[in-house]
Amino acid sequence: MSFFESITKKSKLKAAIKQTTEARSSDGHTADQLFKKVYQDYAEVVANEPLIAEALYNWGLALLHQARTKSGEAAANLYQDAIAKFSFCLTIEPAYLGAALDGGVAYMELARVKAVEANDSLYERAKSYFEKANAIQAGSASYNVACIYGLRSEKEGCLNALEISKNKGYLPVVADIIADPDLERVKHQDWFVDFMESLNKKPEAAVEVSEAVVKEAALNEKADVVENPVVADTPIIEKVEVEDDSVEDAAAVAEPEVVEHNALVAEDAAVPEKTEVTAEADVVAEEVK
């Protein structure tokens, strides 16, 4: 496919997606006509280029939404067409999360249309799609899995899936969970009531000290050290360099570890200060001799 053809198909795909939105907001004969036109556009995009997962997914999504406007065999046929598109999409792009999620949803809704039992293979296929979605993104379809276990009144599977959904941040709001018909068989059981009550509880205050408190304590401790400095018993002796080498050597013997401090002396500095230092140095030198 040439670059120009690729751009043209991408443009047609965007137009088809936009028209799908319009079809979803319509009803009756108008919606059917719009959906029909959309399917033709998707088919043209896929023609000679079957590896366009985005087109296949949106095609399946359009079929899924139209199926919800129908009933009986008409709805079942649309659900099956949607599933086929999602399946093809996942064959092309195994990590396409939307196709995995909506493929499972399509199977569940098809199962309801056909009024099959909870252990029917349609629900198993839906579960398989949801597990694929969880493998792509952990927890993304765990609530859906919980619904399947709920239909079967399987406590452990349902509770475990609900916990995963909660921990991963995919759990619906409480009102939606309570109103979900798929959980009707378990919502009055003690373990389910306990789980729902746990969602309403506020988290208890953490016992651990927060990082901010630790930092504040460290700062306070540092401040105490600054306010109460430890005074060394031994005074620090500053040494002023003098020109007499013998005096410097004597001073070095008298105090081997000193901090050297060179002070700049202005030209007009007072002579007595320098004289005092010299006099003291002379005394030290005399004692050494």
C-alpha angles and dihedrals in degrees: 000000000000123000090251092053090049092053091047093052092047089053091049090049092053090049091050092050090051091049090050088060089052091049091051091055092050129073143205121007093347092058092048092053092048092049090050091053091047092053090052090052092049090049090054091050092051094043111111087355108067095162097079101116094179092059092047093049095049090044089055091045091054090051091049093054093046090050089060089061092056137062140208119004094349091058092044092054092051092048090051091050090050091051090051091055093047090048092051090047091054090047089057096037112020093186095056099128096189093055092050094049097043092042088060092045091051091053092049093050091046088053090054092049090053091042094225127167121270091252093055119125091247090067090046090054090049089051090050091055092048092051089052089052090051089051089054094045119008114242096002093120101022093109090054089051089050089055091055091050088046091056087054094045090236105157102190096046093044096047093045091051091048091051092050091048090050095048093047093048099246100111114121121235117284095253092055093049092051091049095047109115091204089069096047093109095055107029093092096048118108096242091052092047089051091050092051091047090053089059091060096049118101114233113261119245110277116249093209117094110246122240090247091057091049091052091048091051090050091051092049091050090050090049091053090053091052093048093048106037119184110245114217117231093220115072120229111244117212117209123211116203117241131191097239108094093199093053091049090052092049092050090050091054092048093052114017096182112053137148110242113225120179111198121198109234120202119232092246094047117141113271098216093069093057090044092055092053090048092048093051090048090052091054091051091048092049091051090051092052 
